């Protein structure tokens, strides 16, 4: 089976000792893995029915988090105690296998072990794919395609259908605009108008977006959108950012403040800093910072998981809005959230502008959340 690995090209991967960011995730076990874990006392003690997304499985098939919100049950002093037996989701990281209309590999850019240059990540990914039986991949892809076909029917019946090729063509041609400081604002202003685009020529859509007056309340939009994202009681669902010192940092909103919290392996937390929400301003973007953001927009446009997120938003809103319009709105929101996330890091680090390095850190602080967003399709 052909699997798209385009996103992995030109990237290297080197797992960093003491990082263990992937061990903050909660993998579900396959049926074969579950049999192995159930047959061993130590392994079975680490299983739970409670999933961080809130649901309970019929039987324990997920791994416990220490303290309910810390690291994997089997992690001790940031070392895996079951390395040779770890589940397939753990073995795959930072590669994700996503199914939509095809099988595609994405890389979790929040992982500090991923870097530009070389091609070792693609070589690593081939070992990941080799561990998935082709019959299983074909079966799961067939199931997902049926869901996608139903989504397409719903879109056509509602008169809002747009092909993924046409959507990506328009978004790709808008990249030079997205690479400007007001790019996200124009996308959002266009989407707010809720145009029904039908068969409007691509160039007309592009011209209409470029001619939009940027949303003038961008600062407030970014502030409130991100505050809401971080206003979560369940600590296990909070965004995690691993800094250069390999500290695990959580971002939490409360009482109109943004709390910067260090998370420990056992789930204990230490409040490091608390900022008034109004203190966090969208920082000016230097040219090299804008280039990093544009590269990330290019990644999102190519990702099937991101397309699946747009499909999920469209489904959530009962197919009321043109699919192209929804896509451009979600893309604009994602770029604005990335800008705000980088600006938050700038406020913490006392940096006045977003240069190349701060933009890269912003992507690291944001990408896991993007990949975790609801999506039509499936990660396997």
N, C-alpha and C positions, 0 to 999 in steps of 0.2 A: 504494500500500500504506500502511495506517495504521501509524505508528510511534509508540510511547509516548515522549513527551519530558517527562513529568511532573517528573522529578528536576531538570530544567534550569530550571524556572520560578522566577522571582524571583532569578536569579543573573546576575552579569556576568563577563566574561572580558577581561583585558588582559594580553597576553603581556609579561613583564617582561624588559627588556634585561639580559643577563648571568646569567639564571637557568639556562636550558638543562637543567633537570631531565629533560625528556622525551628529551634526547639521551643519557641513561644507559640508555635502553631499547634493545632490539635488534629492530628490525622485520624481518619477512620480506617479500620483494618479491612482488608479483603477477606473473603471467606476462608481462603487457605491460611492467611496470616492469623485469623481468629482461632482456627483450630490449633495452631501452634501455641499461641498465647494461652489459650484455655487449658492446655495440657501441662503447664508449668506454673508452680505456685507463685514464684516471684513475678513472672510475666503477667499472670492473671490478676494479681493484686493491683496492677496499674491500669486496669480497665474500668470504664464507667459507662453508664447509660446516658449521662448528662453531656449534652453537646453545647458548645459556646454560642451556637445560634439559637439556643433556647429550647430545642426539642429533645425529647427523651426517646431513645431507641428501645425496641422490644427487649433486647438483651445487650449487655455491655459489649460495645464494639468500637469504642473510641478510647483514647489514652487520657488519663487524668492529668490535670494541671496542678502543680504543687500549690497548696493554699487556695485552690480554685481559680487562680488567675496568674500564677507564676509559670515556671518552665515545665517542660515535660516531666512526668513522674520518674522517668529513668535517667534524667540528667543529674549528675553529681559533680560539683565544682567545674561546671561547664564542659564536662566530658560525658559522652553517651556510654552508659553501662551495658547497653545491648547492641553495640555498633554492628556486629555481624548479623543481627536478627532484626534490625530496624525496618519498619514498614516501608512499602514502596513509595509512599508520598515523601517520606524523609529522604530516601535514596535519590529521588528525582530533583530535589531542591538544589539550585534555584530555578530549575527548568519546570515549566508547567505544560501539561498536555491538554489542549482544549479542543473540544469537538463542537462544530456548528454545521456548516455545509461541507466541511472537510476536517481533517486532523491538522492541527497547527501547534507548534511549540512557541511558547513565550518565555522570556527570562524575567525573573523578579529583580528589578533594578534597585530595590531597597537593600539587596544583599551587597555588603561591602567587598565581598570576594570577587565580584564581577567588575571587569575593567575593559576599557577600549584597547583594541590591538590584539593581534594574534588570532588564533582560531581554536583554542583549546576547549572553549565552551561547546562548540558544535561537536567536537570529538566526544566530549563528555555526554552530550545529549544523545548521541548515537548509541551509547551503552544503555541509556535510560529506555530508549525505544526498543532496543533489542530484548529488554526484559518484559515487554508487554506482548502476550501472544497475539498474533495477527487476527486470529478468529475472534478474540475478545474485542479487539479494536474495531473490527468490521461490524460486530454485533452492536456495540455501543453507538457507533456512528450511525448505523441504520435506525436505531431508536431515536437519536437526536434529530435526524433528518425528518422524521415524521412530525416532530414537534415544530420544526422550522417550516415545514410545508403547511401546517395548520396556521402558523403565524402569517405566512404569505397570503393564505386564503382570507384571513381576517382583514388584512391590510387592503387587499383588492376589493373586498366587499364594502369596506368603509371608504374606498376611493382615495387612499393615502399611500399606496404602494410606491416604493422606489427601489430599484435594484441596488445591491451592494456595490456593483461596479460603477454605476452612475454616482452614487453617494460619495464613494472614494475619489472619483475623478474630480468632483466639485471641491471636496475638502482639500485634495492635493493641490489644486490650482489656487486655493486660498492660502497656502502656506506662506508665501511672501508677505501677505497681510498679517497673518497670525504672528509672524516674526517681528511685529512692531508692537510697541507698548500698548496701543489702543486696539490691537487685533481682537482680543477676547471681548472687549466692550462692543465692538461692531457685530460680532457673532451673536452676542446676547441681545442686542437691540433688534437685530433681524429676527431672531427666534421669538422675541416677545410680540412681534407683530402677527405671529401665527399664520403666515401665508400658506395657502394651499397651492403647491407648486405643480402638481401633475406633470405634464410634458413640457413645461417651460424650458427653453434651451439653457444648457449649462452656462453659457457665457452671460445670459441675462440674469441668472441667479447670482453669479459671481459679481457682476456689476452692481446689482442691488445691494449685496452685502457690503461691498467697498464704499458705496455711497451713503451708507447709514451713518447717522450722527451717533457717536459712541454714547453708551449709557452714561449719564452724568452722576449716577449714584453708585459707581463701581466700588468705591471704598466701603460703603455701607453694605452692599450686596456681598462682598467678600467676607466682611466681618461677621455678618449674621449667619451666612451659610456655613462658615467654619465653626462658629460658636455652637450652632445646632448639632453639627457632626460630632463634636467632642463632648456634648452634654449627655453623657452616658453613665448610668450608675454601675453597670457591669464592667468592672475593670478589664476583664479578659477581652472586651470588644474595643477598647481604646486604641487609637493609632500608636504604633511603636516606631521609634527612630533610634537606630544604633549609631552612636557618634564615633569620632575617630579613636577615642579611648575605649571603644567597644562596650560602653555603658548602654544599658537598655533604658530608654527614656519614653515616658508616656505623656501624652498631651490630653488634659482634661479641662472642660469648661464648667465653671460653677460661680454663681453669684456675680456674673458679669466680669469674671476674671478668667485668665488662662493659666492653669497650673502646670508647671514643668516638674515631672515626678520621675525619680529613678526607681526602677523595678528590680528587685532581687530575685534570685532563683526560686526561693521558697514562697514567693508571692507577696513578701513584705515590700513596703513602699516608703520612700523618703521624699518629701516635698522639697525641691531644690530652689524653686523660684515661683513667684506668682506675679503675673502682670495684669494691670487693668486692661480690659479689652480695647479701650480707646487708645492705649499706648501703641498698639500694633498697627502701623500704617503700611500700605503698599509701598515698598522701596523702589526707587528708580532702578531701571534695568540698564546695565552697560551692554554694549554691542555683543560681547562674548557671552554674557548671560542670556541675552535674547536668542543667540544662536543655539545654546543648549536647550532652551525652551522649544525652539522650532524643531530641533531634532527629536525631542520627546513627543511633540505633536505628530510628527511623522510616524513614530512608533505606534501611537494610539490609533492613527488612521489605518495602519496596516493590521492591527490586532483584531482577530475574530472575537476575542473575549470582549473587547470594547464595543464592537458592533452588537454583540449579544446583550450588553448592558443597555444600549440604546433600544433594542427590541423590548427589553424588560420594562423600560420606562414607558414606551409606547403602549405596551399591554396594560401597564398599571393605570394609564390614563384613558383606557377603553377605546383606543384607536381613534381619538378625536382630532389628532394633529398630523399633518403631513410628515412622513417618515424622514424626509430630508431635513425639514425644519427641526424636528426633534434631535436629529443627529448633530446638526450644527449648534443647537442649544446646549447639548450635553458636552460637546467638544469645547465650547466657550466656557462653560462652567468648570470643566476639568482644568483648563489652562488658568482660569482665575484662581481656583483653589490651590493649584501649584504655586502660583505667584504669591499668594497669601502665606502658604506654608514656608516658602523660602524667606519671606519677610519676617515671619515669626522667628525663624532661626537667626536672621539678622538682628532682631531685637534682643535675642538671648546672647548673641556673640558680640553685640555692639558694633555691627557693621552698617555703614550708611547706604551702601548700594549693593545691588545683586551683580556680582561679577561672575566669571565662569565657575569658580570653585563653589561659591554659595549656591549658584543655580544647580550644580550637580548634587549638592547636599539636599536641596529642595526636592529634586527628583527622588533621592533616596528616602526622604521623609514621606513621600506621597505615593510612590508606585504600588506598594503593597496594598494600600487602601483601594487603589483603582482596580487591581486584580481581584480584590475581595468583594467588589460591588456585585449586586445581584445581576445575573446574566442568563439569558436564554441560551441553552447549550450546556456543556458539562465539562468540568475538569476531571480527568481520570488519573 
